[in-house]
Amino acid sequence: MKLATLTPAKGSVKTNYRRGRGQGSGGGGTATRGHKGAKSRSGYSSKRGFEGGQMPLQRRLPKFGFKNINRVEYVGVNLSTIQKLVESKKVSDITLEVLMANGIASKNDLVKILGTGELKSKVSIKAHAFSEAAKKAIEAQGGTATKL
C-alpha cells in the first residue's frame, strides 16, 4: 500500500458548485436566480406568511372568539368518583389533601363537586364549589358540603 494511491470512498467527496463565477462555469450571469425581481436581489428574505402579494391566509380568515381573562377554572369531581374513593380508601372526610393524595386534584387547583353519579354513604366534603345537585345528594345522605 502506498500513500500516493489512497483515495476517499466513492461518493463521499462532492465538489462545490460555485455560482456567479462567469459564463464558463454554467452558473454565471444570473447565478441561477432567474431574471430581475426581489428574489434575485441580495439580502432578500420574505416576511412570514407572505404569499407573493396575494392576501395572506391569516388576513383572509375572519377573527372569532373571546378569551375571558377573569374566568375561574375549576377541576370537576363527580359524586361517583367520591363514592369510589370512600369504598377503596375508607374515608369519610374528603378534603383537598385527600383528593391530592389520590391524584384527583393537584396543589393549585380549584375543586368543584359535580352531581353525576350516586353517593351511597355519609361523607363530609370540603371544596371550593358545589353544584346544586351535588349539594342535595350529599345532604340527602346526611353528609355536609362545606365551601372553602
Backbone as a chain_set.jsonl record, in Angstrom:
{"seq": "MKLATLTPAKGSVKTNYRRGRGQGSGGGGTATRGHKGAKSRSGYSSKRGFEGGQMPLQRRLPKFGFKNINRVEYVGVNLSTIQKLVESKKVSDITLEVLMANGIASKNDLVKILGTGELKSKVSIKAHAFSEAAKKAIEAQGGTATKL", "coords": {"N": [[0.832, -1.174, 0.0], [0.53, 2.193, -0.901], [0.963, 5.601, 0.03], [0.428, 7.451, -1.936], [-1.506, 6.316, -3.476], [-3.876, 6.334, -2.078], [-7.314, 7.042, -1.889], [-10.396, 8.877, -1.32], [-13.519, 7.302, -0.309], [-15.847, 6.221, -2.811], [-18.179, 8.62, -3.833], [-18.125, 10.014, -1.467], [-16.917, 12.482, -1.453], [-17.848, 15.649, -2.514], [-17.889, 18.014, -5.109], [-17.798, 21.546, -4.776], [-20.403, 23.756, -5.88], [-19.91, 26.562, -7.613], [-21.556, 29.442, -7.761], [-22.289, 32.178, -9.97], [-19.757, 32.792, -11.108], [-18.815, 33.528, -13.657], [-19.501, 32.939, -17.212], [-18.527, 30.538, -18.223], [-18.631, 28.734, -16.162], [-21.175, 27.773, -15.93], [-22.965, 28.547, -14.051], [-23.102, 31.255, -14.145], [-23.747, 34.764, -14.88], [-26.897, 35.233, -14.193], [-26.644, 33.807, -11.932], [-28.156, 31.529, -11.289], [-30.546, 32.562, -10.32], [-32.627, 33.406, -11.831], [-34.364, 36.021, -13.726], [-34.354, 39.397, -12.761], [-36.588, 40.965, -10.262], [-37.557, 40.705, -6.728], [-36.571, 38.386, -5.517], [-34.22, 37.861, -6.809], [-32.399, 39.652, -5.94], [-29.737, 40.71, -3.701], [-29.708, 40.047, -0.171], [-32.384, 39.527, 0.129], [-35.259, 38.518, 1.91], [-38.269, 36.929, 2.619], [-41.296, 38.0, 4.29], [-42.83, 36.373, 7.111], [-45.521, 34.312, 6.241], [-45.942, 35.633, 3.869], [-47.355, 35.791, 0.661], [-46.58, 36.357, -1.956], [-47.821, 38.773, -2.577], [-50.458, 38.178, -2.837], [-53.465, 38.152, -0.876], [-52.723, 37.249, 2.372], [-53.213, 34.097, 4.144], [-53.712, 34.345, 6.917], [-54.923, 36.811, 6.991], [-57.087, 36.553, 5.354], [-58.873, 34.9, 6.667], [-61.592, 35.145, 9.023], [-61.673, 36.983, 12.149], [-62.384, 35.493, 15.308], [-64.074, 34.529, 18.363], [-63.373, 34.793, 21.926], [-61.56, 35.461, 24.794], [-61.973, 35.209, 28.082], [-60.465, 37.003, 30.546], [-60.977, 36.95, 33.212], [-61.958, 34.508, 33.905], [-62.752, 31.774, 36.022], [-61.309, 28.767, 36.594], [-62.335, 25.551, 37.274], [-61.644, 22.279, 38.647], [-63.488, 19.547, 37.939], [-65.104, 17.233, 40.045], [-66.803, 14.295, 40.237], [-69.661, 12.845, 41.958], [-69.657, 10.097, 41.753], [-66.935, 9.497, 41.587], [-66.106, 10.256, 44.122], [-67.55, 8.405, 45.654], [-66.294, 6.015, 44.872], [-63.788, 6.527, 45.952], [-64.386, 6.623, 48.688], [-65.181, 3.964, 49.085], [-62.832, 2.514, 48.404], [-60.676, 3.648, 49.922], [-61.732, 3.993, 52.443], [-62.567, 6.484, 53.674], [-64.164, 9.208, 55.357], [-64.116, 11.894, 55.583], [-63.659, 14.165, 53.168], [-61.18, 16.081, 51.899], [-59.163, 18.69, 50.339], [-56.559, 17.754, 50.56], [-56.856, 14.983, 50.676], [-57.911, 14.502, 48.124], [-55.735, 15.351, 46.603], [-53.773, 13.529, 47.397], [-54.727, 11.216, 46.252], [-54.507, 11.697, 43.581], [-56.519, 13.054, 42.218], [-56.886, 15.793, 42.198], [-54.65, 18.622, 41.832], [-52.092, 20.647, 43.474], [-52.593, 23.524, 43.117], [-55.166, 23.63, 42.157], [-58.63, 24.578, 41.804], [-61.416, 23.117, 43.21], [-64.467, 21.697, 42.178], [-67.398, 20.138, 43.172], [-69.366, 17.881, 41.455], [-72.635, 16.707, 40.386], [-72.876, 14.181, 39.088], [-73.437, 10.716, 39.039], [-73.836, 8.395, 41.85], [-74.205, 8.776, 45.325], [-73.65, 6.801, 48.119], [-72.976, 6.762, 50.754], [-72.476, 8.415, 53.975], [-70.835, 11.417, 53.938], [-68.491, 13.978, 54.644], [-67.618, 16.829, 52.924], [-65.107, 19.062, 51.834], [-64.728, 21.668, 49.69], [-64.054, 23.964, 46.938], [-66.273, 24.726, 45.43], [-69.724, 23.747, 44.817], [-72.094, 21.929, 42.908], [-75.658, 22.374, 42.531], [-77.104, 19.934, 42.447], [-75.204, 18.151, 43.474], [-74.828, 19.102, 46.07], [-77.383, 18.661, 47.181], [-77.528, 15.851, 46.998], [-75.443, 15.073, 48.71], [-76.29, 16.097, 51.177], [-78.676, 14.714, 51.423], [-77.848, 12.182, 52.115], [-77.036, 12.658, 54.625], [-74.635, 13.897, 54.98], [-72.099, 16.57, 54.962], [-71.6, 19.577, 53.112], [-69.065, 21.663, 52.719], [-68.047, 24.89, 51.859], [-64.957, 26.189, 50.777]], "CA": [[0.0, 0.0, 0.0], [1.308, 3.432, -0.988], [0.203, 6.793, 0.397], [0.051, 8.171, -3.154], [-2.65, 5.664, -4.126], [-5.074, 6.425, -1.231], [-8.369, 7.956, -2.359], [-11.598, 8.763, -0.491], [-14.527, 6.365, -0.793], [-16.625, 6.747, -3.932], [-19.398, 9.33, -3.45], [-18.005, 10.718, -0.187], [-16.442, 13.854, -1.689], [-18.645, 16.347, -3.506], [-17.274, 19.294, -5.472], [-18.651, 22.69, -4.519], [-20.941, 24.405, -7.067], [-19.647, 27.99, -7.425], [-22.481, 30.26, -8.545], [-21.914, 33.556, -10.302], [-18.324, 32.923, -11.358], [-18.546, 33.602, -15.104], [-20.35, 32.134, -18.085], [-17.95, 29.215, -18.438], [-18.909, 27.844, -15.028], [-22.513, 27.224, -16.053], [-23.83, 29.21, -13.074], [-22.767, 32.685, -14.187], [-24.813, 35.659, -15.341], [-27.92, 35.471, -13.178], [-26.269, 32.959, -10.796], [-29.285, 30.598, -11.114], [-31.649, 33.209, -9.603], [-33.638, 33.884, -12.777], [-34.188, 37.417, -14.122], [-34.979, 40.508, -12.002], [-37.485, 40.641, -9.149], [-36.986, 40.784, -5.383], [-35.855, 37.161, -5.151], [-32.903, 37.809, -7.45], [-31.529, 40.645, -5.312], [-29.041, 40.266, -2.492], [-30.341, 40.479, 1.066], [-33.834, 39.296, 0.114], [-35.899, 37.481, 2.721], [-39.694, 37.255, 2.641], [-41.921, 38.034, 5.607], [-43.587, 35.164, 7.43], [-46.891, 34.353, 5.746], [-46.04, 36.386, 2.616], [-47.791, 34.917, -0.438], [-46.319, 36.982, -3.252], [-48.735, 39.883, -2.819], [-51.833, 37.685, -2.632], [-53.89, 38.37, 0.514], [-52.275, 36.068, 3.115], [-54.241, 33.277, 4.782], [-54.088, 34.86, 8.242], [-55.767, 38.002, 6.815], [-58.319, 36.155, 4.654], [-59.787, 34.255, 7.6], [-62.156, 36.115, 9.956], [-61.365, 36.869, 13.575], [-63.529, 34.998, 16.07], [-63.793, 34.051, 19.702], [-63.154, 35.731, 23.003], [-60.931, 34.807, 25.94], [-62.273, 35.977, 29.279], [-59.289, 36.971, 31.429], [-61.433, 36.802, 34.591], [-62.562, 33.189, 34.071], [-62.262, 30.934, 37.112], [-61.288, 27.393, 36.085], [-62.46, 24.538, 38.332], [-61.486, 20.867, 38.319], [-64.737, 18.884, 38.329], [-65.027, 15.903, 40.658], [-68.158, 13.762, 40.318], [-70.018, 12.064, 43.147], [-69.253, 8.699, 41.517], [-65.506, 9.426, 41.931], [-66.029, 10.329, 45.587], [-68.052, 7.124, 46.159], [-65.204, 5.044, 44.667], [-62.741, 6.882, 46.915], [-64.882, 6.209, 50.005], [-65.167, 2.49, 49.136], [-61.478, 1.959, 48.335], [-59.777, 4.157, 50.968], [-62.465, 4.032, 53.716], [-62.506, 7.83, 54.258], [-65.464, 9.861, 55.46], [-63.84, 13.328, 55.422], [-62.955, 14.42, 51.904], [-60.605, 17.428, 51.82], [-58.257, 18.851, 49.186], [-55.379, 16.903, 50.784], [-57.245, 13.606, 50.301], [-58.02, 14.48, 46.662], [-54.373, 15.453, 46.059], [-53.067, 12.278, 47.692], [-55.232, 10.173, 45.354], [-54.278, 12.103, 42.193], [-57.731, 13.588, 41.589], [-56.626, 17.222, 42.002], [-53.277, 18.998, 42.168], [-51.917, 21.641, 44.526], [-53.17, 24.85, 42.876], [-56.485, 23.509, 41.531], [-59.88, 24.881, 42.498], [-62.21, 21.897, 43.035], [-65.922, 21.809, 42.228], [-68.044, 18.825, 43.264], [-70.474, 17.811, 40.498], [-73.643, 15.751, 40.812], [-73.0, 12.964, 38.281], [-73.185, 9.501, 39.807], [-74.66, 8.188, 43.033], [-73.487, 8.739, 46.596], [-74.379, 5.852, 48.963], [-72.525, 6.832, 52.14], [-72.442, 9.73, 54.613], [-69.498, 11.975, 53.735], [-68.357, 15.435, 54.761], [-66.709, 17.245, 51.85], [-64.678, 20.456, 51.804], [-64.269, 22.005, 48.334], [-64.223, 25.381, 46.593], [-67.621, 24.969, 44.903], [-70.607, 22.58, 44.707], [-73.283, 22.121, 42.072], [-76.887, 22.206, 43.322], [-77.421, 18.501, 42.519], [-74.231, 17.5, 44.352], [-75.114, 19.534, 47.438], [-78.599, 17.961, 47.599], [-77.215, 14.429, 47.15], [-74.599, 14.906, 49.9], [-77.108, 16.361, 52.365], [-79.696, 13.662, 51.497], [-77.208, 11.046, 52.79], [-76.68, 13.068, 55.977], [-73.284, 14.454, 54.976], [-72.011, 18.032, 54.911], [-70.857, 20.165, 51.997], [-68.505, 22.925, 53.222], [-67.323, 25.683, 50.867], [-63.698, 26.755, 51.273]], "C": [[0.882, 1.245, 0.0], [0.406, 4.61, -0.665], [-0.315, 7.532, -0.832], [-1.187, 7.573, -3.818], [-3.942, 5.754, -3.308], [-6.064, 7.438, -1.803], [-9.586, 7.809, -1.442], [-12.604, 7.8, -1.115], [-15.369, 7.028, -1.875], [-17.921, 7.384, -3.431], [-19.281, 10.123, -2.159], [-17.573, 12.176, -0.362], [-17.247, 14.478, -2.82], [-17.963, 17.659, -3.842], [-18.297, 20.41, -5.27], [-19.127, 23.304, -5.821], [-20.816, 25.898, -6.854], [-20.522, 28.807, -8.352], [-21.875, 31.63, -8.844], [-20.441, 33.759, -10.54], [-18.014, 32.833, -12.86], [-19.368, 32.627, -15.91], [-19.827, 30.713, -18.262], [-18.312, 28.243, -17.332], [-20.286, 27.195, -15.131], [-23.482, 27.87, -15.076], [-23.557, 30.704, -13.04], [-23.967, 33.513, -14.595], [-25.797, 35.95, -14.224], [-27.672, 34.628, -11.923], [-27.442, 32.088, -10.347], [-30.46, 31.205, -10.338], [-32.756, 33.671, -10.552], [-33.398, 35.348, -13.102], [-34.993, 38.352, -13.244], [-35.856, 40.051, -10.829], [-36.764, 40.612, -7.819], [-36.144, 39.558, -5.041], [-34.479, 37.057, -5.797], [-31.916, 38.746, -6.769], [-30.848, 40.087, -4.057], [-29.786, 40.795, -1.27], [-31.829, 40.229, 1.12], [-34.221, 38.234, 1.13], [-37.36, 37.876, 2.867], [-40.213, 37.265, 4.067], [-42.638, 36.709, 5.841], [-45.001, 35.318, 6.916], [-47.045, 35.117, 4.447], [-46.361, 35.428, 1.478], [-47.657, 35.609, -1.782], [-47.275, 38.117, -3.573], [-50.194, 39.479, -2.716], [-52.183, 37.901, -1.162], [-53.557, 37.117, 1.332], [-53.418, 35.38, 3.868], [-54.682, 33.862, 6.117], [-54.903, 36.143, 8.146], [-57.059, 37.683, 6.077], [-59.347, 35.584, 5.614], [-60.316, 35.269, 8.61], [-61.651, 35.896, 11.383], [-62.587, 36.288, 14.259], [-63.086, 34.634, 17.464], [-63.461, 35.172, 20.661], [-62.592, 34.951, 24.175], [-61.149, 35.682, 27.161], [-61.115, 35.863, 30.261], [-59.684, 36.777, 32.892], [-62.045, 35.429, 34.876], [-61.911, 32.422, 35.22], [-62.413, 29.485, 36.668], [-61.309, 26.407, 37.256], [-62.144, 23.154, 37.781], [-62.731, 20.161, 38.835], [-64.484, 17.504, 38.903], [-66.46, 15.417, 40.857], [-68.386, 12.973, 41.605], [-69.61, 10.605, 43.004], [-67.78, 8.497, 41.886], [-65.33, 9.421, 43.446], [-66.494, 9.016, 46.211], [-66.987, 6.032, 46.024], [-64.087, 5.255, 45.684], [-63.119, 6.425, 48.319], [-64.805, 4.688, 50.145], [-63.752, 1.943, 49.184], [-60.596, 2.395, 49.504], [-60.42, 4.254, 52.352], [-62.305, 5.389, 54.42], [-63.911, 8.423, 54.315], [-65.334, 11.382, 55.371], [-63.03, 13.523, 54.155], [-62.505, 15.875, 51.906], [-59.723, 17.503, 50.576], [-57.032, 17.949, 49.319], [-55.652, 15.454, 50.361], [-57.316, 13.487, 48.784], [-56.641, 14.549, 46.011], [-53.606, 14.146, 46.244], [-53.484, 11.154, 46.745], [-55.165, 10.565, 43.88], [-55.494, 12.64, 41.472], [-57.575, 15.077, 41.294], [-55.165, 17.495, 42.326], [-53.278, 20.241, 43.043], [-52.671, 22.961, 44.309], [-54.559, 24.814, 42.239], [-57.598, 24.021, 42.429], [-60.815, 23.708, 42.197], [-63.689, 22.208, 43.149], [-66.503, 20.399, 42.229], [-69.285, 18.859, 42.381], [-71.384, 16.63, 40.829], [-73.8, 14.49, 39.987], [-72.635, 11.739, 39.119], [-74.037, 9.457, 41.06], [-73.783, 8.1, 44.272], [-74.291, 7.859, 47.556], [-73.992, 5.955, 50.439], [-72.476, 8.269, 52.649], [-71.008, 10.253, 54.566], [-69.526, 13.47, 54.005], [-67.259, 15.872, 53.789], [-66.394, 18.722, 51.991], [-64.107, 20.721, 50.416], [-64.547, 23.484, 48.067], [-65.625, 25.697, 46.079], [-68.391, 23.657, 44.804], [-71.711, 22.91, 43.718], [-74.494, 21.87, 42.962], [-77.211, 20.734, 43.542], [-76.494, 17.78, 43.488], [-74.525, 17.827, 45.807], [-76.331, 18.788, 48.004], [-78.309, 16.487, 47.883], [-76.392, 14.168, 48.41], [-75.445, 15.062, 51.165], [-78.224, 15.324, 52.532], [-79.16, 12.429, 52.21], [-76.809, 11.394, 54.225], [-75.272, 13.63, 56.102], [-73.317, 15.975, 54.953], [-71.164, 18.464, 53.73], [-70.374, 21.54, 52.441], [-67.715, 23.609, 52.115], [-66.073, 26.259, 51.497], [-63.612, 28.228, 50.939]], "O": [[1.836, 1.356, 0.77], [-0.768, 4.625, -1.035], [-1.37, 8.165, -0.781], [-1.843, 8.232, -4.624], [-4.993, 5.308, -3.769], [-5.688, 8.555, -2.155], [-9.793, 6.749, -0.852], [-12.544, 7.52, -2.312], [-15.578, 8.241, -1.859], [-18.674, 6.755, -2.687], [-20.216, 10.828, -1.78], [-17.843, 13.01, 0.503], [-17.329, 13.936, -3.922], [-17.501, 18.355, -2.939], [-19.486, 20.249, -5.547], [-18.358, 23.378, -6.78], [-21.521, 26.464, -6.019], [-20.286, 28.872, -9.559], [-21.068, 32.159, -8.08], [-19.913, 34.817, -10.2], [-17.076, 32.151, -13.273], [-19.869, 31.628, -15.392], [-20.615, 29.783, -18.432], [-18.298, 27.032, -17.553], [-20.539, 26.177, -14.488], [-24.696, 27.758, -15.248], [-23.761, 31.349, -12.012], [-25.087, 33.005, -14.646], [-25.552, 36.826, -13.395], [-28.422, 34.735, -10.953], [-27.682, 31.936, -9.149], [-31.272, 30.477, -9.767], [-33.731, 34.275, -10.104], [-32.331, 35.875, -12.788], [-36.18, 38.125, -13.009], [-35.849, 38.876, -10.462], [-35.538, 40.509, -7.76], [-35.125, 39.67, -4.359], [-33.658, 36.244, -5.371], [-30.711, 38.641, -7.0], [-31.32, 39.128, -3.445], [-30.415, 41.852, -1.323], [-32.489, 40.67, 2.061], [-33.593, 37.178, 1.207], [-37.666, 39.021, 3.198], [-39.645, 36.622, 4.949], [-43.007, 36.013, 4.895], [-45.625, 36.357, 7.134], [-48.164, 35.25, 3.951], [-45.726, 34.383, 1.339], [-48.519, 35.465, -2.649], [-47.515, 38.396, -4.748], [-51.068, 40.326, -2.531], [-51.307, 37.842, -0.299], [-54.055, 36.035, 1.023], [-54.439, 35.991, 4.183], [-55.873, 33.882, 6.427], [-55.524, 36.537, 9.133], [-58.023, 38.444, 6.157], [-60.55, 35.755, 5.415], [-59.578, 36.166, 9.019], [-61.261, 34.794, 11.767], [-63.714, 36.557, 13.842], [-61.898, 34.453, 17.732], [-63.291, 36.328, 20.274], [-63.105, 33.884, 24.511], [-60.58, 36.768, 27.265], [-60.812, 34.776, 30.753], [-58.832, 36.473, 33.727], [-62.587, 35.204, 35.957], [-60.689, 32.42, 35.372], [-63.524, 29.029, 36.396], [-60.426, 26.423, 38.113], [-62.35, 22.886, 36.597], [-63.001, 20.175, 40.036], [-63.746, 16.704, 38.328], [-67.241, 16.053, 41.564], [-67.447, 12.502, 42.247], [-69.261, 9.949, 43.985], [-67.412, 7.455, 42.43], [-64.511, 8.678, 43.985], [-65.906, 8.557, 47.19], [-66.794, 5.226, 46.935], [-63.516, 4.299, 46.208], [-62.281, 5.904, 49.055], [-64.412, 4.178, 51.194], [-63.485, 0.999, 49.929], [-59.837, 1.58, 50.028], [-59.739, 4.562, 53.33], [-61.956, 5.448, 55.599], [-64.74, 8.174, 53.439], [-66.316, 12.079, 55.116], [-61.874, 13.11, 54.068], [-63.328, 16.79, 51.914], [-59.557, 16.519, 49.855], [-56.523, 17.436, 48.322], [-54.798, 14.792, 49.771], [-56.847, 12.503, 48.213], [-56.394, 13.896, 44.997], [-52.878, 13.713, 45.351], [-52.698, 10.249, 46.465], [-55.699, 9.86, 43.023], [-55.512, 12.683, 40.242], [-58.062, 15.57, 40.277], [-54.516, 16.703, 43.009], [-54.329, 20.817, 43.321], [-53.319, 23.458, 45.231], [-55.075, 25.852, 41.824], [-57.526, 23.914, 43.654], [-60.984, 23.345, 41.033], [-64.126, 22.886, 44.079], [-66.146, 19.57, 41.392], [-70.143, 19.73, 42.522], [-70.958, 15.67, 41.471], [-74.785, 13.775, 40.169], [-71.627, 11.744, 39.825], [-74.848, 10.347, 41.312], [-72.748, 7.434, 44.269], [-75.471, 8.12, 47.792], [-74.609, 5.309, 51.285], [-72.44, 9.217, 51.865], [-70.087, 9.621, 55.084], [-70.481, 14.153, 53.634], [-66.138, 15.366, 53.82], [-67.282, 19.538, 52.233], [-63.132, 20.092, 50.006], [-65.191, 24.163, 48.866], [-66.117, 26.81, 46.267], [-67.793, 22.585, 44.717], [-72.21, 24.035, 43.688], [-74.384, 21.237, 44.012], [-77.547, 20.319, 44.651], [-76.929, 16.905, 44.236], [-74.481, 16.953, 46.673], [-76.317, 18.341, 49.151], [-78.78, 15.936, 48.878], [-76.606, 13.172, 49.1], [-75.336, 14.269, 52.1], [-78.673, 15.078, 53.651], [-79.925, 11.702, 52.844], [-76.308, 10.542, 54.957], [-74.772, 13.818, 57.211], [-74.381, 16.595, 54.928], [-70.165, 17.832, 53.385], [-71.165, 22.479, 52.533], [-66.831, 23.007, 51.506], [-66.113, 26.761, 52.62], [-62.624, 28.881, 51.275]]}, "num_chains": 1, "name": "protein.A"}
